[in-house]
């Protein structure tokens, strides 16, 4: 009896901890990316939201070679950028953008 109650308590605590995990970018589709990033931004202060949005934009364009013109009808690789950000938290995205800034601007 005590074993079952303890097991039930452990399952409940595990579910609560899983539900409390930080939100991440959903890169399964473009729509999911925009929805998840907007949801993540809603939880931030205005200054943090601005920095997060700036980081997303910089990381999205960081893999693009602007020295090579796009062929007619060719589009930028948004899918690749979304894939690179899939599963990342706000903290991880901010760390990624700092690395990009140091690599390109220092």
For each residue, the residues with C-beta under 8 A, 3 or more apart:
1: 4 5
2: 5 6
3: 6 7
4: 1 7 8
5: 1 2 8 9
6: 2 3 9 10
7: 3 4 10 11
8: 4 5 11 12
9: 5 6 12 13
10: 6 7 13 14
11: 7 8 14 15
12: 8 9 15 16
13: 9 10 16 17
14: 10 11 17 18
15: 11 12 18 19
16: 12 13 19 20
17: 13 14 20 21
18: 14 15 21
19: 15 16
20: 16 17
21: 17 18
22: 89 90 91
23: 36 39 40 43 89 90
24: 36 40 86 87 88 89
25: 33 36 37 40 82 85 86 87 88 93
26: 29 32 33 35 36 86
27: 32 33 82 83 84 85 86 87
28: 32 86
29: 26 32 33
30: 33 34 78 79 82
31: 34 35
32: 26 27 28 29 35 36
33: 25 26 27 29 30 36 37 82 85
34: 30 31 37 38
35: 26 31 32 38 39
36: 23 24 25 26 32 33 39 40
37: 25 33 34 40 41 52 56
38: 34 35 41 42
39: 23 35 36 42 43
40: 23 24 25 36 37 43 44 52 90
41: 37 38 44 49 52 53
42: 38 39 49
43: 23 39 40
44: 40 41 48 49 52 90
45: 48 49
46: 49 50
47: 50 51
48: 44 45 51 52 90
49: 41 42 44 45 46 52 53
50: 46 47 53 54
51: 47 48 54 55 94
52: 37 40 41 44 48 49 55 56 90 93 94
53: 41 49 50 56 57
54: 50 51 57 58 97
55: 51 52 58 59 93 94 96 97
56: 37 52 53 59 60 85 93
57: 53 54 60 61
58: 54 55 61 62 97 100 101
59: 55 56 62 81 84 85 93 96 97 100
60: 56 57 78 81 85
61: 57 58 64 76 81
62: 58 59 100 104
63: 77 80 81 84
64: 61 76 77
65: 68
66:
67:
68: 65
69:
70: 74 75 76
71: 74
72:
73:
74: 70 71
75: 70 78
76: 61 64 70
77: 63 64 80 81
78: 30 60 75 81 82
79: 30 82 83
80: 63 77 83 84
81: 59 60 61 63 77 78 84 85
82: 25 27 30 33 78 79 85 86
83: 27 79 80 86
84: 27 59 63 80 81
85: 25 27 33 56 59 60 81 82 88 93
86: 24 25 26 27 28 82 83
87: 24 25 27
88: 24 25 85 92 93 96
89: 22 23 24 92 93
90: 22 23 40 44 48 52 93 94
91: 22 94 95
92: 88 89 95 96
93: 25 52 55 56 59 85 88 89 90 96 97
94: 51 52 55 90 91 97 98
95: 91 92 98 99
96: 55 59 88 92 93 99 100
97: 54 55 58 59 93 94 100 101
98: 94 95 101 102
99: 95 96 102 103
100: 58 59 62 96 97 103 104
101: 58 97 98 104 105 106
102: 98 99 105 106
103: 99 100 106
104: 62 100 101
105: 101 102
106: 101 102 103
